[in-house]
Amino acid sequence: MYLTERVIAIAGKHTFRYQKIRISSARTRWGSCSSRGTLSFTYRLVMAPAEVVDYVVLHELVHTQIRNHSKTFWNKVAELMPDYRRRVAWLKKNGKFLM
């Protein structure tokens, strides 16, 4: 599956570790990371452009190391994906249309 492939590729590139991947029908979250390292993504994410998918995947993978949205977290996201803000903006503007 596409999301699984992206998680494997991005985690491998940046040496992140996770336990498993779960696909859900969540309506209010694009993804989440449990304290046990399970990454969950809504199926609607596959309708987004690849670069947006990669942002959400990276965001959740960073949560495997930093479990909050602190400055440290966002600095790590920016270090690995300098243009992440553009991808977030796309998701905020267009996410509601991914049905």
N, C-alpha and C positions, 0 to 999 in steps of 0.2 A: 504494500500500500504506500501511496505517495508520502503521507506524513511520517510513516515509519522510516522510509528511505531518507527523508530529510533529517530526522533525528539522528539516525546512524551516521550520516555524513557529517553533520555539524558537530556532534559529540566527538566523533573521531578526530576531526580537524583540530579541535580545541581541548581534547583529552578530558571531556566531562564524563562522569559516570552516573548512570541512572539504573533503576531496577526494572521497570517495565513501562510500556506505553499503552494508554487506554484511550479509546475514541468514544465520545459521549454525544448526547444531543443537547448539551448545555446551551442556554439561550442568552445568558448574561456574561459569560466568560469565554474568551478565546482559548485559554489554556490555564493549567494549574500544575503545581508540583507539590506532591504530598511530602510529609516529613520522612516518609520511608523511601522517597525517590521515585515514586510513580508519577509519570508525566501524563496528564490528561489533556486532550484537545477536542474541541467541538468539531463535528463532521463538516460544519459550514465553512471551516477554515480552508478546505481544499478549493473553494470557489474564489479565493483571493489570489492575487498575483504571487508568483514564486518568491519575490523578494519580501513580500509581507509575511508569507508563510515562514520564511527563514527567520524573520525578526521574532515572531511569536515563539518559534522553536528555540531560538537562542535565549530569549527572555526566560523561558521556563528552565532551560539548562543552567543558566546562571543561578537560578533559584536553588539548584542542587548544592551550590556552594555558599550562597548568601541568601538567607531565607526571608529577607525583608526588602523593602523598596528604599533603602537608605542611599545616601550619596555614594557610598562604596559600591552598592549594587549598580547604580546608574553609570558610574565611572567604568565599571567592568563591561557593561553593555556597550558603552561608547568606545571603549578600547577595542572591542572585538568587531563592532559594527558602527563605524563613525557616522553613518547617515541614518541611524535608527529613527531619529525624530521625523524624518520625511516619511518613513514607513508607518510610524504611529499615526501621523496626520492622515495618511491615506485610509487607514483602518477606521479612524474616528469619523471621517467624512463618508466613507463608502460601506462600512461594515453592515449598516442596516439593510443594505440591498442584497446581502449574501444570504439568500433564502433557498 
